[in-house]
Amino acid sequence: MSRRDTSRFRTATVLVALLIAAFIVLVLLGVVTHSPASVLIECLLSEEIQFAVRLSIITSVVSTLLCILVAVPVAYALARYTFPGKSLMNMVMDIPMALPPLVAGVGLLLFFGVSPIGKSLAAAGLTFVFTPLGIIMAQFFVNLPYMLRVTRSTFQGVNPRYEYVAKTLGCTDAQAFWRVTLPMSSNGLLAGSVITWSKGIGEFGAALMLAGATRMKTETLPLSLFLNMSTGKLEYAIAAATILIMISVVSLYAFERYGGATHVY
Amino acid sequence: MLVIDSVSKSLGEFSLSNVSLSVEDGEYFIVLGPTGAGKTILLETIAGIYSPDAGRILLNGRDITDVPARERNIGMVYQDYMLFPHLTVEANIGFGLRSRRADPAFIRGKVQESADLLNISHLLHRYPGTLSGGEQQRAAIARALVMEPEALLLDEPLSALDVKTRENLRAELARIHEATGTTIVHITHNFEEVFELADRVAIMHGGNVVQVGTPEEIFRRPNSDFVAGFVGVENLLRGTGSVDGTVAVGNLRIRAENGIPGPVSVAIRPEEILLSKAPLPENGRNVVFGRVDSVRPNGGLVRVFVDAGVLFKVTLTRQGFEEAGFAPGDAVHLAFRPSAAHVYPSGEEED
């Protein structure tokens, strides 16, 4: 192949990349610049959007904490130990990631709405159907695989010999984990938490199914966007979308910064 | 004393089969073997990371086979240092004492003492990532020694270092062993470490210990083709031995230091053979006549291959070689003492 062909190929591929990048930026700019600034600010400060922001932040922070709490021990077991059924378990725990969120939502609705377990939880005061608690559950269920994958690969990246040395220096298994492996994994865990949180704040399908879309009750930012779009209040929808775009961009930056991208796939 | 009694352990591709060793108090014991011989598993089993499938481990009379690693008081140092990257050198060295919940002032004193011994006091506030390989390895050794372990295990401690640092740290290990009297088990595949450091050596191959002895014994009196090849005995002649200490190799009759009847191998180190163009007086030596087959320079040494019915490999200094001026085709005389010819049963037919 001649040098000229190579450079033509190069030009063609780079051009496609440029076009796609430009397309993405145009789409996002279109949203952000649709309303005049004054209208945008007014909507952002409205009671409804403020409620949605608060609810989104609370539910996504809580669901992210739950994901961390569950992912850390599970990921450690999957990264360090061999046990029967491990590979099957690995696969099962990735399913919610591949599943359409709406389907996950239907499953959650049936589980918490009509199954005996769900009914007894509701009787005990833990009602997930059509409540903010349902939003947290939906986010947790759908996003746990992301946290799990990042955490598992972070733990796998820590040479077990660090733990061996810690044990010869007097640590139990748990102490070796707390004093060595966990602090050595902090960047990965941080990256995982950021991506889990930003996916949580954008969670729509599963939350819609389980928690419903009730204005000023289960109205998170994506639900607000959906509700206001369907009732023709475009400028409110735009306000919600603008916040979501900013959150996505900032968390993507943080995720890359802490090296999370090397862990997900 | 550290006793490994018939220990077996299988871990997928690596394994130990029926390994027995005993290391004396204060001994510097080296385990030598190629990659994949099971050396690291051996150390990790001694340290208590793995429990053996069979056999026992005793440390100073105490059966520690089922004692968890944290209660064994055995120190471990890896090739790649394994310093905790999120802790300063000081916190790394003090890590074990903090596990024992020692008094902070006591920990500071001990850490300082240990750092002084390794000459790294000036690095205590640094993080491992900012240190050179040699400095990191000193910190890792200090971290193990500060616990005053009953045995210190070193897994290829010098292999990741550059030549100069390796020489320094090798001398340092000898000094530390001298100063502390700690029982050390050191694994390596490098001979220089054996001669400078080891009181005794074990050779491992395929999960087995194949020979144990002083470096001199292993070097000069290998007991198998594997050991002979591994320690660089280049002349391995197959023959038929007899009890009077002679071995028939082809048309040659070689007088050896020991007599074993039946199919045997004779191991002769290439530097133990004298080479001359002039006839050599026998004087109790084996004298053989042959022709120079080829000459291969090898750094400061020259390897000369001599065909005497069987092929002998002789190593000469460059100076000795140039003075004599050997060239392919020259008629030469070889001489070596019977004590330089070590015989072991080969278990195979003469070929």
Contacts between the chains, C-beta under 8 A, distances in Angstrom:
chain1	res1	chain2	res2	distance
A	159	B	80	7.6
A	159	B	82	7.0
A	161	B	78	5.7
A	161	B	80	7.6
A	161	B	82	5.1
A	162	B	82	5.4
A	162	B	84	6.5
A	164	B	44	6.7
A	164	B	47	7.0
A	164	B	49	4.8
A	164	B	69	7.3
A	164	B	76	6.7
A	164	B	82	7.9
A	165	B	76	5.7
A	165	B	78	7.1
A	165	B	82	4.9
A	165	B	143	7.9
A	166	B	84	7.8
A	166	B	95	7.2
A	166	B	99	8.0
A	167	B	48	7.3
A	167	B	49	7.0
A	167	B	68	7.4
A	167	B	69	4.0
A	167	B	70	5.3
A	168	B	47	5.4
A	168	B	48	7.4
A	168	B	69	5.3
A	168	B	70	7.2
A	168	B	72	7.2
A	168	B	74	6.1
A	168	B	75	6.3
A	168	B	76	4.5
A	168	B	96	7.9
A	168	B	144	7.5
A	169	B	70	7.6
A	169	B	95	5.3
A	169	B	96	3.3
A	169	B	99	5.7
A	169	B	143	7.2
A	169	B	144	7.9
A	169	B	147	6.6
A	170	B	70	4.8
A	170	B	96	5.2
A	170	B	99	3.2
A	170	B	100	5.5
A	170	B	147	7.7
A	171	B	70	5.8
A	171	B	99	5.5
A	172	B	68	7.9
A	172	B	70	6.3
A	175	B	99	6.9
A	179	B	84	8.0
A	179	B	95	7.6
A	180	B	84	5.7
A	183	B	84	7.9
A	183	B	86	4.5
A	184	B	84	7.2
A	184	B	85	6.4
A	184	B	86	6.0
A	186	B	86	7.6
